[in-house]
Structures are given as C-alpha cells and as structure tokens.
Amino acid sequence: MQRSVVDVVLVWLMNNKLIYIAGPTCIGKTSLSIEIAKRLETEIISCDSRQFYKELKIGTSPPSREQLKEINHHFIHNKSLLDEYSVGDYEEDAISTISNIFKNNNYIIIVGGSGLYADSVLYGIDEIPKVPIYIRNKLNIDFKTKGLVYLQKRLKELDPEYYKSVDLKNPNRLIRGIGVYEVSGKRISSLWTNTKKSREFKSIIILMKSNRDELYNRINLRVDEMIKNGLEEEVYLLKKFKGCNALNTVGYKEFFSYFDEELSREEAINKIKKNTRNYAKRQITWFKKYKNVIEYDIEDSTDNLLNKIYKNE
C-alpha cells in the first residue's frame, strides 16, 4: 500500500533523535554529553535551571570555558537573576532551538539534572497561569513577616493536593501554589493533566549511574573544589539578591546563613555537602519514573554507550 505524504513526513521527522543524558548531580553528565556530542557532531541543550543565570558562575558547576569552546551549548548563562523565566518559557525557547538544530543534524544532546525542565522538552508540561509580580511581592512579605508555617497552612487550605506533593520547605514553591490560586481561582493540582504533547523527534534517555559511595565522594570533592574556586566570594557579592528564587539553591542559601551568622563557615560547608547529597537522592527518585532508559555506569565505555544508542533506533 502506498504511503501518504503525511506518513512519509512523519517517518522523516522521527529520524531526529533527542538524546537526554540524565543522572544525579556530580556524576559526570557534562563530560559525557560533550564526548557524545563530539562523536555525533552535534550541539548541546542545557536543561539545568540554575546554569541559565550568568551571575552563578561557580556554585552551579557550568561547563568550563574550554568545554564551551569544544561544543556549541545553548541555555548556559543566557539569563540574569533579575529576569522572569519560567519552565513554560524554557519549553518554548528550547523547542524552537531544537527545531533549528534538526535542520542540519539528526541528533541533539540535552543534558542536566533539572527533571521538570527536561520533561518540558521531552513531553511538554501543563500550562499554569503566571503569578503577577505584585502578588508574589505580597506573598513574599507574608513569608518574611509571618514565616514559612503561615505559607504552609495557607496552601493546605487552598490546595491540599498540591500541599501533599510540594517541597514544604521551599517558600517559592508555596508562594507559587498560593499565587496561582489567587490569580486564577484554580488550584495548581486541578490544572495538571499529564497530557503528553506531540514532538517531532524520538527521545532516547541515557541514565547515568554509580554506586552511592562513589557519588558521595564526587559530591564532596566538587564542593571542596567550588570553595577553592571562590564560591564564598561569589555568594557574598550576591547578598543583595538573596530573595531571588534562583538563589534558593544549594551552595548559595547555606552561605547566606553563614553571612547572617546563623551558621559557622565550617557548618555552612558541611551543610552544602549534606544538602547536595539530599538533592542527588531526590533526582534519583525523579529519574526512576522514566521507562525504557539506557543505563550507563560511569565505569562503562563511550563506545559501548554509542552502540546501545544506535541499537535503540
């Protein structure tokens, strides 16, 4: 039977492969993504939501200048802390960039540990109303004057379903849930449809793994390296911006507590290591939901991984 033009176009489009390199922080995603991109002669899309910000040069461990010269990267230091930039904005920008790259290449690498941002590209996300700045400012004042418990109780009253799933220690997430309700009269939980959007590419997910001791050792070494490279000084220069959501981030919030004399310097550094380990655990839990992944142990070879990618086609 003769195929229609639509069928032919769809087959051609699905020759495009988006390879997502996932894994917990410090496991070596950047190096692997660059190696794979060089072998496939393609470009890299970052989905690390903190590497977007040009002010965060040390604490987010972005690719080095040398690495950025090796392969063309997108969404590295392309925004400022003062910019409003949502996961919905990123989805739109990333899909546009990906479409342009696919005009000249059948492969693209996407890499980063921000699972929600990766999902926005792989599957699409539900459209959630933006919270106007005047509402966010009001809720931030409530947080400063009435505390975290007040926001938690308020969210529980407005959206008990979202309350059960959100990180209750993250004031920005609580403010978002309350703000969406205030601006739209709808609960965030009622706006989740989990409907996958149509994509003009096939997704291949590489999940990097290592044993826990090795991962924790890498985390400790990276934190020590960031301290050596001037993380404390970087955070100090950003003190006036510490209310920004992007700075509610491991490595920054602990030093803010040190500067506010809530922690000693040693306590702050140890807490960065502990919180990074906890973040890695949450990432590992998130990645468990992915199906049909190609598992890649960090001791394995790039050649073996490429063979698995080709077989997956």
Contacts in CASP RR format, 6 or more apart in sequence:
PFRMAT RR
TARGET T0000
AUTHOR 0000-0000-0000
METHOD contacts of the structure
MODEL  1
MQRSVVDVVLVWLMNNKLIYIAGPTCIGKTSLSIEIAKRLETEIISCDSR
QFYKELKIGTSPPSREQLKEINHHFIHNKSLLDEYSVGDYEEDAISTISN
IFKNNNYIIIVGGSGLYADSVLYGIDEIPKVPIYIRNKLNIDFKTKGLVY
LQKRLKELDPEYYKSVDLKNPNRLIRGIGVYEVSGKRISSLWTNTKKSRE
FKSIIILMKSNRDELYNRINLRVDEMIKNGLEEEVYLLKKFKGCNALNTV
GYKEFFSYFDEELSREEAINKIKKNTRNYAKRQITWFKKYKNVIEYDIED
STDNLLNKIYKNE
3 11 0 8 1.000
13 200 0 8 1.000
13 201 0 8 1.000
14 200 0 8 1.000
14 201 0 8 1.000
14 202 0 8 1.000
15 106 0 8 1.000
16 102 0 8 1.000
16 106 0 8 1.000
16 107 0 8 1.000
16 108 0 8 1.000
16 200 0 8 1.000
16 201 0 8 1.000
16 202 0 8 1.000
17 106 0 8 1.000
17 107 0 8 1.000
17 108 0 8 1.000
17 201 0 8 1.000
17 202 0 8 1.000
17 203 0 8 1.000
17 204 0 8 1.000
17 309 0 8 1.000
17 313 0 8 1.000
18 98 0 8 1.000
18 108 0 8 1.000
18 110 0 8 1.000
18 121 0 8 1.000
18 122 0 8 1.000
18 199 0 8 1.000
18 201 0 8 1.000
18 202 0 8 1.000
18 203 0 8 1.000
18 204 0 8 1.000
19 36 0 8 1.000
19 40 0 8 1.000
19 107 0 8 1.000
19 108 0 8 1.000
19 109 0 8 1.000
19 110 0 8 1.000
19 204 0 8 1.000
19 205 0 8 1.000
19 206 0 8 1.000
19 309 0 8 1.000
20 47 0 8 1.000
20 110 0 8 1.000
20 111 0 8 1.000
20 118 0 8 1.000
20 121 0 8 1.000
20 122 0 8 1.000
20 203 0 8 1.000
20 204 0 8 1.000
20 205 0 8 1.000
20 206 0 8 1.000
21 29 0 8 1.000
21 32 0 8 1.000
21 33 0 8 1.000
21 36 0 8 1.000
21 109 0 8 1.000
21 110 0 8 1.000
21 111 0 8 1.000
21 112 0 8 1.000
21 206 0 8 1.000
21 208 0 8 1.000
22 29 0 8 1.000
22 112 0 8 1.000
22 113 0 8 1.000
22 115 0 8 1.000
22 118 0 8 1.000
22 205 0 8 1.000
22 206 0 8 1.000
22 207 0 8 1.000
22 208 0 8 1.000
22 287 0 8 1.000
22 290 0 8 1.000
22 293 0 8 1.000
23 29 0 8 1.000
23 112 0 8 1.000
23 113 0 8 1.000
23 207 0 8 1.000
23 208 0 8 1.000
23 209 0 8 1.000
23 283 0 8 1.000
23 284 0 8 1.000
23 287 0 8 1.000
24 113 0 8 1.000
24 208 0 8 1.000
24 215 0 8 1.000
24 279 0 8 1.000
24 280 0 8 1.000
24 281 0 8 1.000
24 283 0 8 1.000
24 284 0 8 1.000
24 287 0 8 1.000
25 61 0 8 1.000
25 113 0 8 1.000
25 219 0 8 1.000
25 276 0 8 1.000
25 279 0 8 1.000
25 280 0 8 1.000
25 283 0 8 1.000
26 61 0 8 1.000
26 215 0 8 1.000
26 218 0 8 1.000
26 219 0 8 1.000
26 222 0 8 1.000
26 276 0 8 1.000
26 280 0 8 1.000
27 208 0 8 1.000
27 209 0 8 1.000
27 210 0 8 1.000
27 215 0 8 1.000
27 218 0 8 1.000
27 298 0 8 1.000
28 208 0 8 1.000
28 218 0 8 1.000
28 298 0 8 1.000
29 111 0 8 1.000
29 112 0 8 1.000
29 113 0 8 1.000
29 208 0 8 1.000
30 61 0 8 1.000
30 63 0 8 1.000
30 67 0 8 1.000
30 111 0 8 1.000
32 111 0 8 1.000
32 206 0 8 1.000
32 208 0 8 1.000
32 296 0 8 1.000
32 302 0 8 1.000
32 305 0 8 1.000
33 44 0 8 1.000
33 109 0 8 1.000
33 111 0 8 1.000
34 44 0 8 1.000
34 63 0 8 1.000
34 67 0 8 1.000
34 70 0 8 1.000
34 71 0 8 1.000
35 302 0 8 1.000
36 109 0 8 1.000
36 302 0 8 1.000
36 305 0 8 1.000
36 306 0 8 1.000
36 309 0 8 1.000
37 43 0 8 1.000
37 44 0 8 1.000
37 71 0 8 1.000
37 109 0 8 1.000
38 70 0 8 1.000
38 71 0 8 1.000
39 302 0 8 1.000
39 306 0 8 1.000
40 105 0 8 1.000
40 107 0 8 1.000
40 109 0 8 1.000
41 105 0 8 1.000
42 101 0 8 1.000
42 105 0 8 1.000
42 107 0 8 1.000
42 108 0 8 1.000
42 109 0 8 1.000
43 71 0 8 1.000
43 72 0 8 1.000
43 73 0 8 1.000
43 74 0 8 1.000
43 101 0 8 1.000
43 105 0 8 1.000
43 108 0 8 1.000
43 109 0 8 1.000
44 71 0 8 1.000
44 72 0 8 1.000
44 73 0 8 1.000
44 74 0 8 1.000
44 108 0 8 1.000
44 109 0 8 1.000
44 110 0 8 1.000
44 111 0 8 1.000
45 73 0 8 1.000
45 74 0 8 1.000
45 75 0 8 1.000
45 94 0 8 1.000
45 97 0 8 1.000
45 98 0 8 1.000
45 108 0 8 1.000
45 109 0 8 1.000
45 110 0 8 1.000
45 111 0 8 1.000
45 121 0 8 1.000
46 52 0 8 1.000
46 73 0 8 1.000
46 74 0 8 1.000
46 75 0 8 1.000
46 76 0 8 1.000
46 110 0 8 1.000
46 111 0 8 1.000
46 112 0 8 1.000
47 75 0 8 1.000
47 90 0 8 1.000
47 94 0 8 1.000
47 110 0 8 1.000
47 111 0 8 1.000
47 112 0 8 1.000
47 113 0 8 1.000
47 114 0 8 1.000
47 115 0 8 1.000
47 117 0 8 1.000
47 118 0 8 1.000
47 121 0 8 1.000
48 60 0 8 1.000
48 62 0 8 1.000
48 111 0 8 1.000
48 112 0 8 1.000
48 113 0 8 1.000
48 114 0 8 1.000
48 117 0 8 1.000
49 87 0 8 1.000
49 90 0 8 1.000
49 114 0 8 1.000
49 116 0 8 1.000
49 117 0 8 1.000
50 56 0 8 1.000
50 60 0 8 1.000
50 114 0 8 1.000
50 246 0 8 1.000
50 249 0 8 1.000
51 60 0 8 1.000
51 62 0 8 1.000
51 75 0 8 1.000
51 76 0 8 1.000
51 77 0 8 1.000
52 75 0 8 1.000
52 76 0 8 1.000
52 77 0 8 1.000
52 78 0 8 1.000
52 79 0 8 1.000
52 85 0 8 1.000
52 90 0 8 1.000
52 246 0 8 1.000
53 60 0 8 1.000
53 77 0 8 1.000
53 79 0 8 1.000
53 80 0 8 1.000
53 81 0 8 1.000
53 246 0 8 1.000
54 77 0 8 1.000
54 78 0 8 1.000
54 79 0 8 1.000
54 80 0 8 1.000
55 80 0 8 1.000
55 81 0 8 1.000
55 238 0 8 1.000
55 241 0 8 1.000
56 62 0 8 1.000
56 81 0 8 1.000
56 234 0 8 1.000
56 246 0 8 1.000
56 249 0 8 1.000
56 252 0 8 1.000
57 77 0 8 1.000
57 234 0 8 1.000
58 226 0 8 1.000
58 229 0 8 1.000
58 230 0 8 1.000
58 231 0 8 1.000
58 234 0 8 1.000
59 226 0 8 1.000
59 231 0 8 1.000
59 234 0 8 1.000
59 249 0 8 1.000
59 251 0 8 1.000
59 252 0 8 1.000
60 249 0 8 1.000
61 222 0 8 1.000
61 226 0 8 1.000
62 76 0 8 1.000
62 77 0 8 1.000
63 73 0 8 1.000
63 76 0 8 1.000
68 76 0 8 1.000
74 94 0 8 1.000
74 97 0 8 1.000
75 90 0 8 1.000
75 93 0 8 1.000
75 94 0 8 1.000
75 97 0 8 1.000
79 85 0 8 1.000
81 238 0 8 1.000
81 241 0 8 1.000
81 244 0 8 1.000
81 246 0 8 1.000
81 247 0 8 1.000
82 241 0 8 1.000
82 244 0 8 1.000
84 133 0 8 1.000
86 130 0 8 1.000
87 116 0 8 1.000
87 117 0 8 1.000
87 120 0 8 1.000
87 125 0 8 1.000
88 120 0 8 1.000
88 125 0 8 1.000
88 127 0 8 1.000
90 117 0 8 1.000
90 120 0 8 1.000
91 117 0 8 1.000
91 120 0 8 1.000
91 121 0 8 1.000
91 124 0 8 1.000
91 125 0 8 1.000
94 110 0 8 1.000
94 120 0 8 1.000
94 121 0 8 1.000
95 121 0 8 1.000
98 108 0 8 1.000
98 121 0 8 1.000
98 201 0 8 1.000
99 200 0 8 1.000
101 108 0 8 1.000
102 108 0 8 1.000
102 200 0 8 1.000
102 201 0 8 1.000
108 201 0 8 1.000
110 118 0 8 1.000
110 121 0 8 1.000
112 118 0 8 1.000
113 283 0 8 1.000
115 283 0 8 1.000
115 286 0 8 1.000
115 287 0 8 1.000
116 125 0 8 1.000
119 125 0 8 1.000
122 199 0 8 1.000
122 203 0 8 1.000
122 205 0 8 1.000
123 196 0 8 1.000
123 197 0 8 1.000
123 199 0 8 1.000
124 196 0 8 1.000
124 197 0 8 1.000
124 199 0 8 1.000
126 191 0 8 1.000
126 192 0 8 1.000
126 193 0 8 1.000
126 194 0 8 1.000
126 195 0 8 1.000
127 191 0 8 1.000
128 180 0 8 1.000
128 188 0 8 1.000
128 191 0 8 1.000
129 180 0 8 1.000
129 183 0 8 1.000
129 184 0 8 1.000
129 186 0 8 1.000
129 191 0 8 1.000
130 183 0 8 1.000
131 175 0 8 1.000
131 176 0 8 1.000
131 179 0 8 1.000
131 180 0 8 1.000
131 182 0 8 1.000
131 183 0 8 1.000
132 183 0 8 1.000
135 179 0 8 1.000
135 182 0 8 1.000
135 183 0 8 1.000
136 175 0 8 1.000
136 179 0 8 1.000
139 151 0 8 1.000
139 175 0 8 1.000
139 178 0 8 1.000
139 179 0 8 1.000
140 175 0 8 1.000
140 243 0 8 1.000
142 150 0 8 1.000
142 151 0 8 1.000
142 154 0 8 1.000
143 150 0 8 1.000
143 151 0 8 1.000
143 171 0 8 1.000
143 174 0 8 1.000
143 175 0 8 1.000
148 169 0 8 1.000
148 171 0 8 1.000
148 174 0 8 1.000
151 171 0 8 1.000
151 174 0 8 1.000
151 175 0 8 1.000
151 178 0 8 1.000
152 163 0 8 1.000
152 168 0 8 1.000
152 174 0 8 1.000
154 174 0 8 1.000
154 178 0 8 1.000
155 162 0 8 1.000
155 163 0 8 1.000
155 166 0 8 1.000
155 174 0 8 1.000
155 177 0 8 1.000
155 178 0 8 1.000
156 163 0 8 1.000
158 177 0 8 1.000
158 178 0 8 1.000
158 181 0 8 1.000
158 187 0 8 1.000
159 177 0 8 1.000
159 181 0 8 1.000
159 187 0 8 1.000
159 188 0 8 1.000
159 189 0 8 1.000
161 187 0 8 1.000
161 189 0 8 1.000
161 190 0 8 1.000
162 177 0 8 1.000
162 187 0 8 1.000
162 188 0 8 1.000
162 189 0 8 1.000
165 189 0 8 1.000
166 173 0 8 1.000
166 174 0 8 1.000
166 177 0 8 1.000
167 173 0 8 1.000
168 174 0 8 1.000
170 248 0 8 1.000
171 248 0 8 1.000
172 245 0 8 1.000
172 248 0 8 1.000
176 188 0 8 1.000
177 188 0 8 1.000
180 186 0 8 1.000
180 187 0 8 1.000
180 188 0 8 1.000
180 191 0 8 1.000
181 187 0 8 1.000
181 188 0 8 1.000
202 313 0 8 1.000
204 294 0 8 1.000
204 309 0 8 1.000
204 312 0 8 1.000
205 290 0 8 1.000
205 292 0 8 1.000
205 293 0 8 1.000
205 294 0 8 1.000
206 293 0 8 1.000
206 294 0 8 1.000
206 296 0 8 1.000
206 305 0 8 1.000
206 309 0 8 1.000
207 287 0 8 1.000
207 290 0 8 1.000
207 293 0 8 1.000
207 294 0 8 1.000
207 295 0 8 1.000
207 296 0 8 1.000
208 296 0 8 1.000
208 298 0 8 1.000
209 295 0 8 1.000
209 296 0 8 1.000
209 297 0 8 1.000
209 298 0 8 1.000
210 218 0 8 1.000
210 297 0 8 1.000
210 298 0 8 1.000
210 299 0 8 1.000
214 298 0 8 1.000
215 280 0 8 1.000
216 277 0 8 1.000
219 273 0 8 1.000
219 276 0 8 1.000
219 277 0 8 1.000
219 280 0 8 1.000
220 273 0 8 1.000
222 276 0 8 1.000
223 251 0 8 1.000
223 269 0 8 1.000
223 272 0 8 1.000
223 273 0 8 1.000
223 276 0 8 1.000
226 251 0 8 1.000
227 269 0 8 1.000
231 251 0 8 1.000
231 255 0 8 1.000
232 255 0 8 1.000
232 265 0 8 1.000
235 251 0 8 1.000
235 252 0 8 1.000
235 255 0 8 1.000
235 256 0 8 1.000
235 259 0 8 1.000
236 255 0 8 1.000
236 259 0 8 1.000
238 247 0 8 1.000
238 252 0 8 1.000
239 256 0 8 1.000
239 259 0 8 1.000
241 247 0 8 1.000
242 252 0 8 1.000
242 253 0 8 1.000
242 256 0 8 1.000
247 253 0 8 1.000
247 256 0 8 1.000
250 272 0 8 1.000
250 275 0 8 1.000
250 276 0 8 1.000
250 279 0 8 1.000
251 272 0 8 1.000
251 275 0 8 1.000
251 276 0 8 1.000
254 263 0 8 1.000
254 268 0 8 1.000
254 269 0 8 1.000
254 271 0 8 1.000
254 272 0 8 1.000
254 275 0 8 1.000
255 268 0 8 1.000
255 272 0 8 1.000
257 263 0 8 1.000
257 268 0 8 1.000
257 271 0 8 1.000
258 264 0 8 1.000
258 265 0 8 1.000
258 267 0 8 1.000
258 268 0 8 1.000
263 271 0 8 1.000
287 293 0 8 1.000
294 305 0 8 1.000
294 308 0 8 1.000
294 309 0 8 1.000
294 312 0 8 1.000
296 305 0 8 1.000
296 308 0 8 1.000
END
